[in-house]
């Protein structure tokens, strides 16, 4: 009996010891968890402090009345807390856009997060722009009890974008709209008519009195036409090339428009223009198009050349060259088909020069059609190939041959993709397959053409992130070509910006081009992008873009496109 008692006592002691150990262990674990929570809470406080310091933050109740603002909010909006607390958010709302705010309220009241850009007003009446995220906050029952808005100021970005857009759409010499503005207005308006007014013998005037005098005359003619049409709200004037002006009319009868343009031509020619102590009479040739908006500018350009050749004032007739155009399309479609079958679509490579290292470090692959007799640039067949469905085969041929050529070379190489290529799963899959097969993604730069067609940035960035995962670099091609937007750059992950050749090739003669290029380079440096200047064809242009601070140079002055870079 005594033995049983001792055994029971030992068992009880054992369990007590086990309980003490478990309790001690639990205490240690709890203490460890408490320390871990303290550490995480400290990090969270630091994150919270950093967020509140750098972002504009406010809370509001379900009616939109402000219940909290941080210091950054007060600093930017120029209100004190006392002035803003309890007030509705529309106190700082800028120019009203009922559609945006209706959409915003419907979104957050439904329990979803709203994101967008807004224009707000400071206490002093000035405007500022913010990128905003508004999130509903839920209680333990899943009901919304307040809204939190986190914003960061983008005023500088918006102003730079607006300034660039203004410069890109305004003729640098005359101050009226340029070709880009004309294209934009045609795309936005309906029921349009167009006339082109061409100064006769303008090149002779330049030769006789010099380009400076010619520029003075262009400014005077532009001002005269603008003065004549400014009282009519449905007329606009543009300078589309050196000595050619366009008048765009909306909702104007055909006969009235023709008479109006004739009257302008007579008024311009009846008195001499005085510039630099000289007087010259100006005569205008003019032509018209009343085609559908998709053909409006193209058709009037065609007829302008015809009118110039035949010395006539003329109205476009779509049957003038239609047979010849069809024949041309059929010819190039067949020639491209044969070239693809015979592996005659090949890449030529043009060097890209690093100003810092003073050597060519990368090459751009450019499509060429090479047969027994000649080497032909895409200028002659690319647009037709898009209409005929051959474009993707040209792209794939250039990709395939470029990978094969550079697989054993110590250079980066770039290929061009349009947004339509990115929408084409066949092209995308083909490119990724080549990257995997050759395992040289780190050598590849993919050039994406900067375009107003890019609307689905989520799809685009998804593809760019996939390329980046293989080590590829990204370049935005043709930036500054007319649809450029600094915000576009913030939406894309890119390594290089290629400044459009139309800005570079005339940069010595155009202060406007110099200003645009300088602005692009400055913004690129702020954002960490490298810049490449295209179309550098002379030492003088080389020196100018180097002076402006570009990183890389491409053009015939550095290297002509060639089939073999070692030749």
C-alpha positions in Angstrom: 0.0 0.0 0.0 2.8 2.3 0.9 4.5 1.6 -2.5 1.3 2.5 -4.3 1.0 5.7 -2.4 4.6 6.6 -3.2 4.0 5.8 -6.9 0.9 8.1 -7.0 2.9 10.8 -5.3 5.7 10.5 -7.9 3.1 10.7 -10.7 1.6 13.8 -9.2 5.0 15.4 -8.8 5.9 14.5 -12.4 2.7 16.2 -13.7 3.3 19.2 -11.6 6.8 19.5 -13.0 5.5 19.1 -16.5 2.8 21.8 -15.9 5.5 24.2 -14.5 7.7 23.6 -17.5 4.8 24.2 -19.9 3.8 27.3 -18.1 7.4 28.6 -18.1 7.7 27.7 -21.8 4.3 29.5 -22.6 5.5 32.5 -20.6 8.7 32.6 -22.7 6.7 32.2 -26.0 4.3 34.9 -24.9 7.2 37.2 -24.0 8.8 36.5 -27.4 5.5 37.2 -29.2 5.1 40.5 -27.2 8.7 41.5 -28.2 8.0 40.6 -31.8 4.7 42.6 -31.7 6.6 45.6 -30.2 9.2 45.4 -33.0 6.6 45.2 -35.7 4.5 48.0 -34.1 7.6 50.2 -34.1 8.3 49.5 -37.8 4.6 50.2 -38.5 4.8 53.5 -36.7 7.8 54.5 -38.7 6.1 53.5 -42.0 3.0 55.5 -40.9 5.2 58.5 -40.1 7.0 58.3 -43.4 3.6 58.1 -45.2 2.1 61.0 -43.4 5.2 63.1 -44.0 5.4 62.5 -47.8 1.7 62.2 -48.6 -1.3 64.5 -48.3 -3.8 62.6 -46.0 -7.3 63.4 -44.9 -10.2 61.5 -43.3 -13.8 62.3 -43.8 -17.2 61.1 -42.5 -19.9 59.5 -44.6 -21.1 63.0 -45.7 -17.7 64.1 -46.9 -16.9 66.4 -44.0 -13.3 66.5 -43.0 -12.4 64.8 -39.7 -8.6 64.7 -39.9 -5.8 66.2 -42.0 -2.1 65.8 -41.7 0.5 68.5 -41.7 1.3 68.0 -45.4 -2.4 68.6 -46.3 -2.3 72.0 -44.5 1.1 72.9 -46.0 -0.1 72.3 -49.6 -3.7 73.6 -49.3 -2.5 76.6 -47.2 -5.3 76.1 -44.6 -4.9 75.6 -40.9 -6.5 72.6 -39.2 -9.0 74.9 -37.5 -10.1 76.3 -40.8 -10.6 73.0 -42.5 -11.9 70.6 -39.8 -15.6 69.8 -40.1 -15.8 71.4 -43.5 -16.8 69.5 -46.7 -14.1 68.5 -49.1 -15.6 70.6 -51.9 -14.0 73.6 -50.0 -10.7 72.7 -51.8 -12.3 71.3 -55.0 -11.0 73.0 -58.2 -12.9 73.5 -61.4 -16.0 71.3 -61.0 -16.3 68.2 -63.0 -19.6 66.7 -61.9 -19.0 63.4 -63.8 -15.7 62.7 -62.0 -17.1 63.4 -58.5 -20.3 61.4 -59.2 -18.2 58.4 -60.2 -15.9 58.8 -57.2 -18.8 58.9 -54.7 -20.6 55.9 -56.3 -17.3 54.0 -56.2 -16.4 54.6 -52.5 -20.0 54.3 -51.3 -20.2 50.9 -52.9 -17.2 49.8 -50.7 -14.5 50.0 -53.5 -11.3 52.0 -53.7 -11.3 55.0 -56.1 -8.1 56.2 -57.9 -7.7 59.3 -60.1 -6.2 62.7 -60.7 -7.9 65.8 -59.3 -7.5 69.5 -59.6 -7.8 71.3 -56.2 -7.8 74.9 -55.0 -5.5 76.4 -52.4 -6.7 79.0 -49.9 -5.1 81.8 -52.0 -7.2 80.6 -55.1 -4.3 79.0 -57.0 -4.7 75.5 -58.3 -2.7 72.3 -57.6 -3.0 68.8 -59.0 -3.1 65.6 -57.0 -3.0 61.9 -57.7 -5.6 60.5 -55.3 -6.6 57.2 -53.7 -9.7 57.2 -51.6 -10.5 54.0 -49.5 -13.6 53.2 -47.5 -12.9 52.1 -43.9 -15.2 49.4 -42.4 -16.2 48.7 -38.8 -16.3 45.2 -37.2 -19.8 44.7 -38.7 -18.6 45.4 -42.2 -20.2 48.8 -42.5 -18.4 51.9 -43.8 -17.8 54.4 -41.1 -15.3 56.8 -42.7 -13.2 57.4 -45.8 -9.4 57.9 -46.0 -7.8 59.8 -48.9 -4.1 59.5 -49.6 -2.8 61.9 -52.2 0.5 63.1 -53.7 1.0 66.3 -55.6 1.6 66.1 -59.3 1.4 69.8 -60.2 4.9 69.9 -61.7 4.2 66.8 -63.8 0.9 68.2 -65.1 2.4 71.6 -65.9 5.3 70.1 -67.8 2.9 67.8 -69.7 0.7 70.8 -70.6 3.7 72.9 -71.6 5.0 70.1 -73.8 1.6 69.6 -75.4 1.3 73.3 -76.1 4.8 73.4 -77.7 4.0 70.3 -79.7 0.7 71.7 -81.1 1.9 75.2 -81.7 3.9 76.3 -84.7 7.2 77.6 -83.3 7.5 80.4 -85.9 4.0 81.8 -86.3 2.3 80.8 -83.0 -0.7 79.3 -84.8 -1.6 75.6 -84.7 0.7 73.2 -86.4 0.2 69.9 -88.3 -0.2 67.9 -85.0 -2.9 70.3 -83.8 -4.7 69.9 -87.2 -4.6 66.1 -87.0 -5.9 66.3 -83.4 -8.7 68.7 -84.3 -9.8 66.5 -87.3 -10.0 63.5 -85.0 -12.2 65.3 -82.5 -14.6 67.1 -84.9 -17.3 66.1 -87.4 -18.7 67.6 -90.6 -15.4 69.0 -91.7 -13.9 70.7 -94.8 -10.3 71.6 -95.4 -8.4 73.9 -97.7 -4.6 74.2 -98.1 -3.1 77.5 -99.0 0.3 77.4 -100.6 2.5 80.5 -101.0 3.5 80.6 -104.6 7.3 80.7 -105.4 8.2 81.0 -101.7 11.5 79.1 -102.3 12.5 81.8 -104.8 11.7 84.5 -102.2 14.0 82.7 -99.7 16.8 82.4 -102.3 16.5 86.1 -103.2 16.2 87.7 -99.8 17.3 85.0 -97.3 15.5 82.7 -94.8 15.2 85.4 -92.1 13.2 87.5 -94.5 11.1 84.5 -95.5 10.3 83.7 -91.9 9.1 87.3 -91.4 6.8 87.0 -94.3 5.4 83.7 -93.0 4.6 85.3 -89.7 2.9 88.2 -91.4 0.8 85.9 -93.7 -0.1 83.7 -90.7 -1.2 86.8 -88.7 -3.2 88.1 -91.7 -5.1 84.8 -92.2 -5.7 84.5 -88.5 -7.1 88.0 -88.2 -9.4 87.3 -91.2 -10.9 84.1 -89.7 -10.8 84.7 -85.9 -14.3 86.2 -85.8 -15.7 82.9 -87.2 -15.8 80.3 -84.4 -16.1 77.4 -86.9 -12.9 78.2 -88.8 -9.3 77.4 -87.6 -5.9 78.1 -89.3 -2.7 76.0 -89.1 0.8 76.0 -90.6 1.3 72.5 -91.8 4.6 72.7 -93.7 7.1 75.5 -94.4 5.0 77.6 -96.8 1.6 75.8 -96.6 -1.3 76.8 -94.4 -4.5 74.9 -93.7 -8.0 76.2 -93.0 -10.3 73.7 -91.3 -14.0 74.5 -91.3 -16.8 72.7 -89.3 -20.5 72.7 -90.3 -19.9 75.0 -93.3 -21.6 74.6 -96.7 -19.3 73.5 -99.5 -20.0 76.6 -101.6 -19.6 79.0 -98.7 -16.3 77.5 -97.8 -14.9 77.7 -101.3 -16.0 81.4 -101.6 -14.5 82.2 -98.1 -11.1 80.8 -99.0 -11.1 82.6 -102.4 -11.9 85.8 -100.6 -9.0 85.3 -98.1 -6.6 84.6 -101.0 -7.7 87.8 -102.7 -7.2 89.9 -99.5 -3.8 88.4 -98.9 -2.6 89.1 -102.4 -4.0 92.6 -102.9 -1.5 94.5 -100.7 2.3 94.0 -100.3 3.8 92.7 -97.1 6.5 94.8 -95.5 9.4 93.2 -93.8 13.0 94.3 -93.1 12.5 97.5 -95.3 11.3 95.4 -98.2 7.9 95.0 -99.8 6.7 91.8 -101.5 3.4 90.7 -103.0 2.2 87.3 -102.0 0.0 85.0 -104.1 -1.7 81.9 -102.8 -2.5 78.6 -104.5 -5.3 76.7 -102.8 -7.1 73.4 -103.0 -10.0 71.7 -101.1 -11.2 68.4 -99.8 -14.6 67.5 -98.5 -13.9 63.8 -98.0 -14.6 61.7 -94.8 -12.5 62.8 -91.9 -10.3 59.6 -92.1 -9.3 60.6 -95.6 -9.4 64.4 -95.2 -5.8 65.4 -94.7 -4.4 62.6 -96.9 -6.7 63.6 -99.8 -6.0 67.3 -99.6 -2.2 66.6 -99.6 -2.5 64.5 -102.7 -4.5 67.2 -104.5 -2.1 69.9 -103.4 0.8 68.2 -105.2 -1.5 67.7 -108.3 -2.6 71.3 -108.2 1.0 72.5 -107.9 2.0 70.4 -110.9 -0.9 71.6 -113.0 -1.0 75.2 -111.8 -4.7 74.9 -110.9 -7.0 75.6 -107.9 -8.7 72.2 -107.5 -11.1 70.1 -105.4 -10.2 66.6 -104.5 -11.9 63.8 -106.4 -11.3 60.4 -105.0 -11.1 58.8 -108.5 -8.1 60.8 -109.6 -5.4 58.3 -108.7 -7.4 55.3 -107.3 -6.4 52.8 -110.0 -2.7 53.8 -109.7 -2.9 53.3 -105.9 -4.5 49.9 -106.3 -1.8 48.8 -108.7 0.9 50.0 -106.3 -0.7 48.1 -103.4 -0.9 44.9 -105.4 2.7 45.3 -106.6 4.1 45.7 -103.1 1.9 43.0 -101.5 3.2 40.5 -104.0 6.8 41.6 -103.7 6.7 41.3 -99.9 5.0 37.9 -100.2 7.9 36.7 -102.4 10.5 38.2 -100.1 9.1 36.4 -97.1 9.1 33.1 -99.0 12.7 33.6 -100.1 13.9 34.9 -96.7 14.7 38.3 -98.2 13.2 40.3 -95.3 16.3 40.8 -93.2 17.6 43.2 -90.5 20.1 45.9 -91.1 21.8 47.2 -87.9 22.5 50.8 -87.0 25.0 51.7 -84.3 24.0 53.6 -81.1 26.9 55.7 -79.7 27.5 56.2 -76.0 28.7 59.8 -75.4 30.2 58.8 -72.1 32.3 55.9 -73.3 32.7 57.4 -76.8 32.0 54.1 -78.6 29.1 52.2 -80.2 27.6 49.9 -77.5 24.3 48.8 -79.1 22.6 48.4 -82.4 19.0 48.8 -83.6 17.6 46.2 -86.0 15.9 47.8 -89.0 13.8 45.8 -91.5 15.0 45.7 -95.1 13.8 43.9 -98.2 16.9 42.7 -100.0 16.7 40.9 -103.3 19.2 40.4 -106.2 18.8 44.0 -107.5 18.3 46.3 -104.5 17.9 46.9 -100.8 14.6 48.6 -99.9 13.5 50.4 -96.7 10.2 49.8 -95.0 9.0 53.2 -96.2 7.8 51.5 -99.4 6.1 48.5 -98.0 5.4 48.7 -94.3 2.0 50.4 -94.4 0.8 48.2 -97.2 2.0 45.1 -95.3 -0.2 46.1 -92.4 -3.3 46.3 -94.7 -2.4 42.9 -96.3 -1.8 41.0 -93.1 2.0 40.5 -93.8 3.2 42.8 -91.1 3.5 40.2 -88.3 5.6 37.9 -90.6 8.0 40.8 -91.2 8.3 41.4 -87.5 8.9 37.7 -86.8 11.5 37.5 -89.5 13.4 40.5 -88.1 13.2 39.0 -84.6 14.5 35.6 -85.6 17.4 36.9 -87.7 18.4 39.5 -85.1 18.6 36.9 -82.3 20.7 34.6 -84.5 23.1 37.4 -85.5 23.7 38.7 -81.9 23.8 35.4 -80.0 27.6 35.4 -79.9 28.2 39.1 -80.0 29.0 41.4 -77.0 26.5 44.1 -78.0 23.0 45.0 -76.9 20.5 45.0 -79.8 17.1 46.5 -80.1 13.9 45.5 -82.0 10.9 47.6 -82.6 7.4 46.6 -81.5 4.2 48.6 -82.2 1.3 48.4 -79.8 -0.5 46.2 -82.4 2.4 43.7 -82.0 1.8 43.6 -78.2 -1.9 43.0 -78.8 -1.0 40.1 -81.1 -0.5 36.9 -79.0 1.3 35.2 -81.8 4.0 37.9 -82.0 4.4 38.0 -78.2 4.7 34.3 -77.9 7.2 34.2 -80.7 9.4 36.8 -79.1 9.3 35.1 -75.6 10.2 31.8 -77.3 13.2 33.3 -78.9 14.4 34.9 -75.7 14.1 31.5 -74.0 15.7 29.5 -76.8 18.7 31.9 -77.2 19.0 32.8 -73.5 20.2 36.4 -74.4 17.5 38.4 -72.9 20.0 40.7 -71.1 21.2 41.8 -74.6 17.8 42.7 -75.8 16.2 46.2 -75.9 12.6 46.3 -76.9 11.6 49.6 -78.5 7.9 50.5 -78.0 6.6 53.2 -80.3 5.1 56.1 -78.3 1.6 56.5 -79.6 -1.9 57.8 -78.7 -3.1 54.3 -79.6 -1.8 53.0 -76.3 -4.9 52.9 -74.0 -4.5 49.6 -72.1 -1.5 50.4 -70.0 -2.2 47.5 -67.7 -1.8 45.1 -70.7 1.3 46.9 -71.9 3.0 47.0 -68.4 2.2 43.3 -67.9 4.1 42.5 -71.1 7.0 44.8 -70.2 7.3 43.2 -66.7 7.4 39.8 -68.4 10.3 41.1 -70.7 12.1 42.6 -67.7 11.9 39.2 -65.9 14.1 37.9 -68.7 16.6 40.8 -68.2 15.4 42.8 -71.3 15.5 46.5 -71.3 12.7 48.8 -72.6 12.9 51.9 -74.8 10.1 54.3 -75.6 10.6 55.1 -79.3 9.7 58.3 -81.2 9.0 60.3 -78.1 8.1 63.8 -79.0 6.4 62.8 -82.3 3.1 64.6 -81.6 1.1 62.6 -79.1 3.7 62.9 -76.3 2.8 63.1 -72.8 5.1 63.1 -69.7 2.4 61.2 -67.8 2.8 58.5 -70.5 6.4 58.0 -69.2 5.2 57.6 -65.6 2.8 54.8 -66.7 5.5 52.8 -68.4 8.6 51.1 -66.9 11.3 52.1 -69.3 15.1 52.3 -69.4 15.6 54.6 -72.5 13.7 57.4 -74.2 14.4 57.7 -77.9 13.8 61.3 -79.0 11.9 61.4 -82.3 14.0 62.2 -85.3 11.6 64.9 -86.5 12.8 67.0 -83.5 16.5 66.2 -84.1 17.0 66.6 -87.8 16.0 70.3 -87.8 17.2 71.2 -84.3 19.8 73.6 -85.6 17.2 75.8 -87.3 14.4 75.4 -84.8 14.5 77.0 -81.3 11.2 75.3 -80.7 12.7 71.9 -81.3 15.6 72.8 -79.1 13.3 73.7 -76.2 11.3 70.5 -76.6 14.4 68.3 -76.7 15.9 70.1 -73.7 12.6 69.6 -71.8 12.5 65.9 -72.6 16.2 65.4 -71.5 15.6 67.3 -68.3 12.6 65.2 -67.4 14.3 62.0 -68.3 17.2 62.8 -66.0 14.8 63.5 -63.2 13.1 60.1 -63.7 16.3 58.1 -64.3 15.8 57.4 -68.0 18.7 57.4 -70.5 18.1 59.4 -73.7 18.9 58.5 -77.3 18.8 61.2 -80.1 17.9 59.7 -83.5 18.5 61.2 -87.0 21.9 62.7 -86.1 23.3 63.2 -89.6 26.0 65.9 -89.1 28.7 67.0 -86.8 26.8 70.2 -86.0 23.7 68.2 -84.8 26.0 65.9 -82.9 27.5 68.8 -81.1 24.1 70.4 -80.4 22.5 67.3 -78.8 25.7 66.6 -76.8 25.4 70.2 -75.5 21.8 69.6 -74.5 22.8 66.6 -72.5 21.6 63.5 -74.4 23.2 60.2 -73.4 23.3 58.3 -76.7 23.4 59.2 -80.3 22.1 57.4 -83.4 22.1 58.4 -87.0 24.1 58.4 -90.3 26.8 60.6 -88.8 27.6 57.7 -86.4 26.7 54.7 -88.5 24.7 53.8 -91.5 22.5 50.7 -91.2 24.3 47.7 -92.5 23.8 44.0 -92.9 27.1 43.1 -91.2 28.4 45.3 -88.3 31.9 43.8 -88.7 32.3 44.7 -92.3 
